[in-house]
Amino acid sequence: MTDTNDSQDWGDEMDRPEHEKTYEAFLDFSKWGLIGIAVILIMLLLFVYG
């Protein structure tokens, strides 16, 4: 019932370097997006209560 696939095997159709590059881009976008949102919220806080 708990048949999990923990294999690290990559098939021939998978392009591992491209996958890793895309994942790194996703992490960078997420990081900078979160920083941008935090800056906007801080600026709104300063504008309203400052």
N, CA, C and O atoms as a GROMACS GRO file, in nm:
protein
  200
    1MET      N    1   0.081  -0.119   0.000
    1MET     CA    2   0.000   0.000   0.000
    1MET      C    3   0.086   0.126   0.000
    1MET      O    4   0.052   0.225  -0.066
    2THR      N    5   0.196   0.123   0.072
    2THR     CA    6   0.282   0.241   0.078
    2THR      C    7   0.397   0.224  -0.019
    2THR      O    8   0.513   0.220   0.022
    3ASP      N    9   0.366   0.215  -0.145
    3ASP     CA   10   0.468   0.198  -0.248
    3ASP      C   11   0.520   0.336  -0.289
    3ASP      O   12   0.463   0.402  -0.377
    4THR      N   13   0.629   0.379  -0.225
    4THR     CA   14   0.686   0.509  -0.257
    4THR      C   15   0.806   0.491  -0.348
    4THR      O   16   0.877   0.390  -0.340
    5ASN      N   17   0.828   0.588  -0.432
    5ASN     CA   18   0.940   0.585  -0.525
    5ASN      C   19   1.044   0.686  -0.478
    5ASN      O   20   1.033   0.804  -0.510
    6ASP      N   21   1.142   0.640  -0.403
    6ASP     CA   22   1.248   0.726  -0.353
    6ASP      C   23   1.373   0.719  -0.439
    6ASP      O   24   1.481   0.757  -0.395
    7SER      N   25   1.359   0.672  -0.560
    7SER     CA   26   1.473   0.651  -0.648
    7SER      C   27   1.527   0.784  -0.699
    7SER      O   28   1.451   0.877  -0.725
    8GLN      N   29   1.656   0.793  -0.714
    8GLN     CA   30   1.721   0.910  -0.770
    8GLN      C   31   1.752   0.890  -0.918
    8GLN      O   32   1.826   0.969  -0.977
    9ASP      N   33   1.697   0.786  -0.978
    9ASP     CA   34   1.722   0.758  -1.119
    9ASP      C   35   1.650   0.860  -1.205
    9ASP      O   36   1.534   0.892  -1.182
   10TRP      N   37   1.721   0.912  -1.305
   10TRP     CA   38   1.665   1.005  -1.401
   10TRP      C   39   1.654   0.932  -1.534
   10TRP      O   40   1.750   0.872  -1.580
   11GLY      N   41   1.538   0.937  -1.594
   11GLY     CA   42   1.517   0.874  -1.722
   11GLY      C   43   1.587   0.950  -1.834
   11GLY      O   44   1.633   1.063  -1.814
   12ASP      N   45   1.594   0.889  -1.951
   12ASP     CA   46   1.658   0.953  -2.065
   12ASP      C   47   1.584   1.078  -2.109
   12ASP      O   48   1.645   1.170  -2.163
   13GLU      N   49   1.454   1.083  -2.087
   13GLU     CA   50   1.376   1.199  -2.129
   13GLU      C   51   1.392   1.317  -2.034
   13GLU      O   52   1.349   1.428  -2.067
   14MET      N   53   1.453   1.296  -1.918
   14MET     CA   54   1.471   1.403  -1.820
   14MET      C   55   1.606   1.471  -1.843
   14MET      O   56   1.709   1.404  -1.856
   15ASP      N   57   1.605   1.602  -1.847
   15ASP     CA   58   1.726   1.682  -1.863
   15ASP      C   59   1.763   1.739  -1.726
   15ASP      O   60   1.715   1.846  -1.688
   16ARG      N   61   1.847   1.668  -1.654
   16ARG     CA   62   1.878   1.704  -1.516
   16ARG      C   63   1.938   1.845  -1.502
   16ARG      O   64   1.893   1.920  -1.415
   17PRO      N   65   2.038   1.884  -1.582
   17PRO     CA   66   2.091   2.020  -1.566
   17PRO      C   67   1.986   2.129  -1.591
   17PRO      O   68   1.983   2.230  -1.521
   18GLU      N   69   1.899   2.107  -1.689
   18GLU     CA   70   1.793   2.205  -1.717
   18GLU      C   71   1.692   2.209  -1.602
   18GLU      O   72   1.643   2.316  -1.566
   19HIS      N   73   1.662   2.093  -1.546
   19HIS     CA   74   1.570   2.086  -1.432
   19HIS      C   75   1.628   2.162  -1.313
   19HIS      O   76   1.557   2.238  -1.247
   20GLU      N   77   1.756   2.140  -1.284
   20GLU     CA   78   1.819   2.208  -1.171
   20GLU      C   79   1.828   2.358  -1.195
   20GLU      O   80   1.811   2.436  -1.101
   21LYS      N   81   1.853   2.400  -1.318
   21LYS     CA   82   1.859   2.542  -1.351
   21LYS      C   83   1.722   2.607  -1.331
   21LYS      O   84   1.712   2.718  -1.278
   22THR      N   85   1.618   2.540  -1.373
   22THR     CA   86   1.482   2.591  -1.357
   22THR      C   87   1.445   2.600  -1.209
   22THR      O   88   1.382   2.696  -1.166
   23TYR      N   89   1.484   2.500  -1.131
   23TYR     CA   90   1.455   2.500  -0.988
   23TYR      C   91   1.528   2.615  -0.918
   23TYR      O   92   1.470   2.681  -0.831
   24GLU      N   93   1.655   2.638  -0.954
   24GLU     CA   94   1.730   2.750  -0.896
   24GLU      C   95   1.664   2.883  -0.932
   24GLU      O   96   1.657   2.973  -0.848
   25ALA      N   97   1.617   2.897  -1.055
   25ALA     CA   98   1.548   3.020  -1.096
   25ALA      C   99   1.420   3.038  -1.015
   25ALA      O  100   1.387   3.150  -0.974
   26PHE      N  101   1.346   2.929  -0.992
   26PHE     CA  102   1.225   2.935  -0.911
   26PHE      C  103   1.257   2.980  -0.768
   26PHE      O  104   1.186   3.064  -0.712
   27LEU      N  105   1.364   2.926  -0.710
   27LEU     CA  106   1.401   2.966  -0.574
   27LEU      C  107   1.443   3.112  -0.569
   27LEU      O  108   1.406   3.184  -0.476
   28ASP      N  109   1.519   3.159  -0.669
   28ASP     CA  110   1.560   3.299  -0.673
   28ASP      C  111   1.439   3.391  -0.686
   28ASP      O  112   1.430   3.492  -0.616
   29PHE      N  113   1.346   3.356  -0.775
   29PHE     CA  114   1.225   3.437  -0.793
   29PHE      C  115   1.144   3.441  -0.664
   29PHE      O  116   1.092   3.546  -0.626
   30SER      N  117   1.132   3.327  -0.598
   30SER     CA  118   1.056   3.321  -0.473
   30SER      C  119   1.121   3.407  -0.365
   30SER      O  120   1.053   3.479  -0.293
   31LYS      N  121   1.253   3.399  -0.355
   31LYS     CA  122   1.326   3.476  -0.254
   31LYS      C  123   1.310   3.626  -0.278
   31LYS      O  124   1.274   3.700  -0.186
   32TRP      N  125   1.335   3.671  -0.400
   32TRP     CA  126   1.326   3.814  -0.429
   32TRP      C  127   1.182   3.863  -0.427
   32TRP      O  128   1.157   3.979  -0.392
   33GLY      N  129   1.089   3.779  -0.464
   33GLY     CA  130   0.948   3.816  -0.455
   33GLY      C  131   0.906   3.838  -0.311
   33GLY      O  132   0.835   3.933  -0.281
   34LEU      N  133   0.949   3.749  -0.223
   34LEU     CA  134   0.918   3.762  -0.081
   34LEU      C  135   0.983   3.887  -0.021
   34LEU      O  136   0.920   3.957   0.058
   35ILE      N  137   1.106   3.914  -0.059
   35ILE     CA  138   1.174   4.035  -0.011
   35ILE      C  139   1.100   4.159  -0.060
   35ILE      O  140   1.081   4.254   0.016
   36GLY      N  141   1.058   4.159  -0.186
   36GLY     CA  142   0.984   4.272  -0.242
   36GLY      C  143   0.853   4.295  -0.170
   36GLY      O  144   0.817   4.409  -0.140
   37ILE      N  145   0.781   4.189  -0.142
   37ILE     CA  146   0.654   4.200  -0.070
   37ILE      C  147   0.677   4.254   0.071
   37ILE      O  148   0.600   4.338   0.119
   38ALA      N  149   0.782   4.207   0.138
   38ALA     CA  150   0.813   4.256   0.272
   38ALA      C  151   0.845   4.405   0.270
   38ALA      O  152   0.802   4.479   0.358
   39VAL      N  153   0.920   4.450   0.169
   39VAL     CA  154   0.954   4.592   0.158
   39VAL      C  155   0.827   4.674   0.135
   39VAL      O  156   0.809   4.780   0.195
   40ILE      N  157   0.739   4.627   0.048
   40ILE     CA  158   0.614   4.698   0.022
   40ILE      C  159   0.531   4.709   0.150
   40ILE      O  160   0.476   4.815   0.179
   41LEU      N  161   0.521   4.600   0.226
   41LEU     CA  162   0.443   4.604   0.350
   41LEU      C  163   0.505   4.699   0.452
   41LEU      O  164   0.432   4.769   0.522
   42ILE      N  165   0.636   4.702   0.462
   42ILE     CA  166   0.703   4.794   0.555
   42ILE      C  167   0.680   4.938   0.512
   42ILE      O  168   0.655   5.025   0.595
   43MET      N  169   0.689   4.963   0.381
   43MET     CA  170   0.664   5.099   0.331
   43MET      C  171   0.519   5.142   0.358
   43MET      O  172   0.495   5.257   0.395
   44LEU      N  173   0.424   5.051   0.340
   44LEU     CA  174   0.284   5.083   0.371
   44LEU      C  175   0.267   5.112   0.520
   44LEU      O  176   0.194   5.204   0.557
   45LEU      N  177   0.334   5.035   0.604
   45LEU     CA  178   0.326   5.057   0.748
   45LEU      C  179   0.381   5.195   0.784
   45LEU      O  180   0.322   5.267   0.864
   46LEU      N  181   0.495   5.232   0.725
   46LEU     CA  182   0.553   5.363   0.752
   46LEU      C  183   0.465   5.475   0.696
   46LEU      O  184   0.455   5.581   0.758
   47PHE      N  185   0.403   5.454   0.583
   47PHE     CA  186   0.317   5.556   0.524
   47PHE      C  187   0.192   5.579   0.608
   47PHE      O  188   0.149   5.693   0.626
   48VAL      N  189   0.133   5.473   0.658
   48VAL     CA  190   0.009   5.485   0.734
   48VAL      C  191   0.036   5.538   0.875
   48VAL      O  192  -0.038   5.626   0.922
   49TYR      N  193   0.139   5.488   0.943
   49TYR     CA  194   0.162   5.524   1.083
   49TYR      C  195   0.279   5.620   1.101
   49TYR      O  196   0.309   5.659   1.214
   50GLY      N  197   0.346   5.657   0.995
   50GLY     CA  198   0.466   5.739   1.007
   50GLY      C  199   0.447   5.883   1.007
   50GLY      O  200   0.544   5.958   1.017
   0.00000   0.00000   0.00000
